[in-house]
Amino acid sequence: MEKRYTRLYSINGPLYSNGSPVLISAGALLNDHVTGKVLSQLKFRNISLKKIKALKIEVTPKDTVGRNLGDSVVYQYLDLQIKRDEEFGQKEAIYLPDPSTRTFSVRALEAAFTDNSIWAEEDGSPWEQIEQPEEFLKNDGEMLKQYRMDINREAKQKLQLVKDLWICTCGAVNRREETKCHSCNTNFASMSNADMDELKKNCALRLEKEEAERLAAEKRLAEEQAEKERLAAEREKARLIEQEEKRKKNEKRLKAAVAAIAALTAVMLILTKAVIPNAKYASALSLMEEGEYEEAVSTFERLNGYKESDAMIEECRKRENYEEAKDYMSKQDYVSALKKLKPLGDYRDSLELIEECKPMLIEQAAQKIQGQYYSEAREILSLLKEDADCKQWIKMVDAMIAYNEKEYTRAYYLFKNVDTSFVEKNKELYEGWFSASCCMTIMSKKKLSVDDALKLYAEIPESHKDDNKEYFDSLRKLKKCAGTYVYKSDQGKSYKLELDYWLEEGKMKADVSYENFSGTFDEPGNVSLPEDDKDYDFQIHVAGRLSSRSKAFTININPEHANVKGPGAFGSNDCYRDE
């Protein structure tokens, strides 16, 4: 089913202006194929301490190069109850008056709060993009763990100062006058004055303590094991002594001793098959939760299927690909993101993320086509080959590539294979390329009949037929000259001449055959094209002899009749077309 809307422009937020109670989280400009109108959709986030009940904004439409188009549109969001950090507006359409709008700018003019106080824009501060925060201590998991232990348990990004805001390491947006994060309750001063050297020292002490505890635990386990083995050895020794002393005792007591040995062996198996693997399994789970996926996978693999090790290996790999995909999306590298997401299937919200990538990839492919980077455009489109529109775009791009590689006949058939519904939506682009492929197929053929050339011309859309009209009009007239001509001398002898025309790389060529003429004929030449639009107002001159001894003569041919001129001709009879 054809999509109703096409994305023309996107705002990659967030955008902010000094003092504003809202952020512009995102925005899009859409073309409504049903109404033919252009509309914008915006998403705002309340960063004020108060609830918002109304917001007035101004949208300025612009053309494709950023010039203003007429008056700005003022729009109000009413009957709201928006708490702090809540988003709104994304489901409301703002229709713009000029359908040629291709970009726009937006600013908030006024906000009304539930306590009936009002904020109004005063100084016209620009709305500027807030940079994406850097991932905090990305390559040092232990330092990040220490930072969370000592300063902010929810930290995930660097502390940001943006105009009159500060963005907490937990990601929450706070006003400059707030001393604590309203979301995680962490002091601004503790984050801004964080002593990284002190953190490193604490981290080293913690790791040293954890290592000491680990070694102590291993030592304790070893001592316990040694003690068990010593006791087992003593019991075995006692058993052997007792066996020696009571060799002659009944078989029942002997079996009881063997059972005791089996029990001891079971204890040892439990230690080697359960206690130690369980500790390693717990360690691998911890590594996975800390994002150390490669090390976690390596540990799980060494457990040889213990518990859910195999499932955890798969989970590690999926988590790693998922997080890498989201990172690529944040960098607008949608090709790499899609390659990571597609193998994940319905893992988490991978399918929703794929849908977010699709319009961005189609836009990138369109830019590649516009820049004549057809192979790169095809590579992008091939990632979306399940999409019906993209399948047709791939056919179009394959045809463009064939045309650029001078494979004009192949390009012609590829263009013909594009679905009619797609052609209707992209008529101007398709007709230009298809017309060019028809013409270049004619011009590139080593030998092509005039009939086939005219059939190809008939397929050229009406919007492009006038581009080569004069050439194909000449072909039609030339076609009418083909056929058999008969000349009768005064002595009554008949002479036949047959002409057939064809094209070699677009140039007019002819085949000549004759009957009863003793001499040879030159190839027809000197095609005199008409100076106006009159039919048959041109001639084909064929030079030859009636016998080896006669002088040369010329037969002048047009579609109505032919005549013979020259010193080699005898008699005054005209040639005539043999129907």
N, C-alpha and C positions, 0 to 999 in steps of 0.2 A: 504494500500500500504506500502511495506517495506521501511523503512527509509534508505537513502543512507549513512548517516554519523552517527557514534557513537562517543560520547565524551569520550576521554580517560583521559584527565587531564585539569585542569582549573587554571588560575592565577587570584586570587582575588585581584585586585589592590585597590588603585593606588600604583605603585612602583616608586621610585625616587632615583637619584644619584646626589651628589653635582655638581652644575653648569650646569646641563643638561637643555636644552631648552624645553624638553618634559617630560610628565608623561606617564607611561605605565598604562592606565586605566583598561585594562582587557586583557585576553588571553585565548586561548583554543587549545588543541591538539585533532584532529579528525581523525578517521579511515574511509577512503573512501572505501565502500564495492564494488564499481564498478571497481576501478583501483587497489585495494589492497594496495594503498599507504597511508602513514601517512602525515598529513599536519598540519600546525599551522596557526592561525589567531590572529592578535594583534590589539588592539585599543590604539592609542596615543592621547594625548591632548597637544596642543601648549600652553606653559606657558611663552613664550618669548614675549618681547615687539615688536618683528619683525615678519613679515610674513615668513613662512617657504615654500621653493619651492622644497626641496629634503631632504630626511633623509636616512642615511645608518645605518643598524643595524646588529648585529651578533646573530644568534640563535645557541645554543649548545644543540644537542640532547643527551638525557640520557636514561639509561635503567630503569627498574622498581624499582631499589634500588638507583637510582641517580648517577650511574657511567656514565662517558662520553662515547658516541658511535661515534668514528671516528672524523673527522674534523668538525669544526663549519661551518654553512652556513651563508654567507654574503648576505644581501638582501637590495635593494634600493627602496624607494618610490619616484617616479619622477613626474615632471610636476604638482606640488602642488601649491596651493594659500591658505595656511592655516593661518587664522588670530588667534590672541590670544584667548584662551579658546575654539577654535574649535577642534573637534575630527576627526581623520582620520585613515585609514588603516584597518578597520574592515571588509571590503569587499574583501580584497586581500588574496589569499592563498599562503603560503610558504611551498612547498613540501620538506620533509626531506628524505635523501637517505636511511636510515635504517628503514624498516617496524617494527622492534622490539622496536622502540622508544616509551616510555611510559610517559616521562616527559621531560622538557626542561628548559633552562634558556635563558634570552635575555638581551642585553644591546645595547644602542645607541652608535655608533662610531663617527658619523659626521652628522652635519646639515648644509644645505646651505640656506641662506636667500635671499629674493628678492632684497636686496641691494648688493648682491654678496659677503657679508661677510660670514665667515665660523666659525662654532664652532666644535672643535674636542676634543674627550675624551683624557685627559692627564694622570691623576693619577690613573685611574682604580678604582675609588671609587665604593663600592658595591651598587647595586640596592636593596633598602630595602623598605618594605611596610610602607606606611603612615597609622597610626592607625585611625580608624573611630572616628570622633569627638563626644564628649558627647553632648547630647541635652542640650541646655542652659536653666537654670532655669526651668527645666521640671515641677517641682511640685509647682512652684510659678508664676502663671500667671500674678499677679499684678506687681511683680518685673520685669518680662520680659517686660510687657507693659511700665513700667517706664524707663527701660534700652533703649527701642526703642524710647521713647520720648526724653530722655536726650542725648543719645550717638549715636546709630545706629538704624534707623527705620526699617532696614531689618535684624536685628540680629535673628539667629536661632540656633547657636552652639557656643561653647567656642572658644576663640582665641587660635590658635595653632602656635607654632614655630617649624618648621621642617627643620633641616640643614640650608641652606641659603635661606629658604622661610619663609613666615608667611601666615597663612590661616585666612582670615578675618572671623568675626562672621557671615557675610552674606554667607560664603562658598567659596568666590573667592580666588584663589591662587595668592600671590604677592611675588615679589622679596624682599630680606631683605633691599635693598637700597631704596625701595619705601616707602615714608612717609604716603601716602594715598592709600586706597584701590582703584584699578583701576576700580572696578565695582560699588561700592556704594559711593565712594569718602569720606569715613570716615577716620579720622586721626588715624594712628596706635597708637600714643601716648595716645589719648583719650580713646582707648579701653584697652591698656596695663596698663594704670594708673587709670583705673576706680575705684572710691572710692565707694565700695559697701555700706559702712555705710552712705555715703551721699545720695546714691540712695535710701536706706531704709528710710532715713529721708524725702526725696522728695516724695517717694511713700506714706508714712504715711500722709504727708501734703495734697497730692492730694486726697487720700481717704477721709481724714477729710473734705476737701473742697467739694468733690462730695457728701458726706453724708449730709453736711450742705445744699447744694443746693437741694438735694432730700427732706430733711425735710422741707425746705422753700417752695418748690413746693407743697408738701402735705398740708402744713399749708395754703398756698394761695388758693388751691383748696377748702379746708375745709371752709375758711372764705367766699369765693365766694358762696359756697353752702349754708352756714348759712345765708348770706345776701339775697340770692334768696328765701330761705325758709321764712325769716322774711318778705320780701316784699310780698311773696305769702300769708302769714298769714294776713298781713295788708289788702291786697286786698280782701281776703276772708271775713275778718271782715267787711270791707266796703260793700261788697256785701250782707252780711247777714243783716247789718243795713238797706241798701237800700231795701232789700227784705221785711224786717219788715215794713218799711215805705210805701212801694209801693206794698203791697201784692196783691193788686187788679189790678195791671197792667197786661197787656196782656201777653199771653204765649210766644210771640216772644221774649220779653226782657228777660224772664226767661231762654229760651234756649240759648240765647247769653251768659248769665252768666255761664251756665253749660259748654259751649264751652271754655270759658276762663279757667275754672278749668281743663278741659281736656288738654289744651295747656300747662299748668304748669306741669301736670303729665308727659307729653311727654318729657319735659325738664329734669325732674328727671330721667326718664328711659334712656335718652341719656347718662346722667352722669354715671349711674350705669352699663349700658350695652355696652357702647362704649368707653368713655374716659379712665376709669380705666383699663378695659381689654386691650386696645390698648397700654397703658404704660407697662403693664406686658408682652405683646407680644414682644414689642421692647426690653425689658430687657432680655427675653429668647433668642432672636436672637443674642444679644451681647454676652451672655454666650456661645452660640454655636460657634460663630466665634473665641472666645478665647480658645476653646478646652475644656470647662467645660461641657462635654456632659451630665453627670448624672444630674447635677443641672438644665441644660437647659431642659432636658426631663421632670423632675419633674415640672418645671414651665409651660411648654406646656400642660402637662396632667391636671393641675388645671384650664386651660382655657376652658376645655370641648368643644373642636372643634371650638373655635373662630378662624376666618380667616382660615389659613392653618396650624393650630396647629398639626393636625394629620399627615400631610405630613412632617412637620418639625421634629416630633418625629422619623419618619422613617429615615429621613436624618441624624439626630444625631447618630442613631444606626449604620447606614452604614458608616458614617465617622469614628466613633470610631473603628469599626471592620477593616476598610481599613487601618487606621494608625497603629493599632496593628499588622496587617499582614505585613506591610512594616518593622516594627520594628523587628518582628520575622525573616524576610528574611535577614535583616542586621546582625542578630546574627546567621545566617545559620540554624535556627530552621524551616526547610521547612515544617515539618509535621504540626506544630501549625499554620504556615502561611496559608497553604492550607485549613485547617479547617475554618479559618476566611474568606478566599476569596471565597470559593465555594458558600456560600449562597448569595453572593453579585451579582451574575449574571454578567451583562455587566456594572455594576457601574464603572465609570471612566475607568481605564485601568486594571480592575481586571482580565479580560480574558487573557491579555498579561502577567500579573504577574503569573497567574496559569501556562502558558506555560513555563515561566522561572523556576518555581519550579519543573516541571516534570522531567527534566534530573537529577537534584540534588537528587530528591527522589529515582529515579531508581538506581542511583549510591549508595545511602545509603542502599537501599534494597539489592543490590548485595553484599555490604560489610557485611551485616547481614547474608546473605546466606553463604558467605565464612567463617564467624565465627561460623556457625552452630546455629545462633539465628533465627530459622525458623519462630517462632510465631511473633517475632518483625518484620521480613521481610514481613510477610503476612499483618500485620497491616498497614505498609507503603504502600504496593501495593494495598490494598483495597481502598485507597483514590484515586487511578487512575484506578479503575475497568472499566471505560468507554474506556480506551485505549486497543486496540486489543492485543498488545504484553503483556501488564500487565495482561490481562485475562488469557493468557497462563502461565505466571509466577505464577499466583495464583494457577492454577491447579498443576504446578510442586511443589510449596511449600506445598500445601495440601497433596500431595503424600509423600513428604519428612517427613512431620509431622506424617502421618499415619505410615510410615516405622519406625521412631524413637520410636513410641508408640507400636511397635511390631504388628501392624495391617497389616500384610504383604499382605494378599489377597486384602484388600481395597486399599493399596498402589499400587498393581499391576494394578487394574482396573482404578485407577486415572491416573497412568502413561499412560495407553493405550488411555485415553480420550484426551491427549494433541495433538493439531493439528500438522499435518505432516510438514507444512511449518516451524513451530517453532522448531520442532525436528531437521530439517536440519540445522538451524542456530545455534543450541546448541547441536550438535550431541554427542560430547565427554561426556559432563555432563549428557545428557539424557540416553545414552546407559549404562553408569556405574550404574546409579540408577535403571534403568529398569531391567538390568541383575540381580542386587542384589535382587530386589523385586521378580523376578521369582524364583530364588534359595531359598529365604527364605520362599516363599509360599509353596514350596515343603517340606522344612524342618520343617515347623510349623503345617502341616495338621496332625490331629489325625489318619485319614485313607484316603489314596490316592492310586488309582490304578496306576500300572506301566505305562499303556497307557497314563493316564492324566499327569503323571510326564514327560514322554517323549514329550508330546505335548507342555508343558510349556518350556522344554529345547529347542524345535525347535524354539520358539519365541525369544530366547536369541540372540542378534546381533552377527554376526560373529566375531566382535572384542573381544568378551568376551567368546566365546564358549570353548576355550581351557582351561579356568580357572577350569572347572569341568568335563573335557572330560572323565577321567578315571572312575569317578563315573557313568556317564550316559552310557558309554560303558558296564559297568557291568550290568546295568539295562536292556539293550537290550539283553544281553546274558541270563540273568535270565528270561526274558520274554519268550525266546524260550524254556525254560524248562517246562513252564506251559502246562497242558493238561492232557489227560487220558492215563494211561499205563496199559497193560494187561499182566498177567503172567499165563502161562498154566503149570500145574504140569504134571508129567509123567503119572498120572492117567487120564489126560484129563480135569481136572476141571479148569475153568477160574476164575481168581481173578483180579478185577479192582481197580486201585488207581488213584484218581484225585488230581492234584496239581494246586493251584492258588496263585499268589504272589501279594503283596501290600506293601505299605510303611506306617510306623508309625513314624512321625516326622523325616523322612528321613532314618529310619532304615528298612532293608528288613524283611518282615514278610510273613508267608505262611498259607494258609488254606488247610487241607487235608480231603478228603472223600474217602471211600473205600467200596467195594462190595464183599461179600462171605468170607472176612477175619473174623475169630471168635474173634481174639484178638484186641487190640488197637494199634494205631501208635503214636509214639512220633512226635512232630512237626519237620518238616525238619530243619536241622541245618548243621553246618560244611560246609558252602559255601566256597569252595576252589577257590579263584580268580586266574586267570592265571598269570604266571610270565612274559609272553611276550604278544604279540598282536595276538596270534593264536586264531581263533574262537573255541568255544566248549571245550576249554582246562580246564574245571573245572567241578566238580561233586557236586550233592546234595545227601546227605545220608539220607534215610528214614528207621528207625528201626521199626520192628513189629513182629507179630507172625501170622502163618496161622491158628492156633487153640489155644484154651486155654491151651492145654497140650503140644503143640510143643515148641521147643526151639526158641530163638530169631534169626532173620536173618536181613540182610540189603539189601535194593534195592538201587543201585548206579545209578543215573540218569544223563544223559547229553542230549543235544538236538537231538542226533542221535539215541540213543537206551538206554536201561536199562538192568541191569543184577542182578541176585540174588546171594548173597553169605551168608555163615554162617551155623552153625550146624542145624538151624531150617528149612532150605530149603530142599525140596525133589525134586529130578530130577535135570537136568542140563539145562533146557530150559531158554533162556533169556526172560526178559520182552520186550515188543515192544510197540511202540506208536500206540494207536488206532486212526486212522485218520477218 
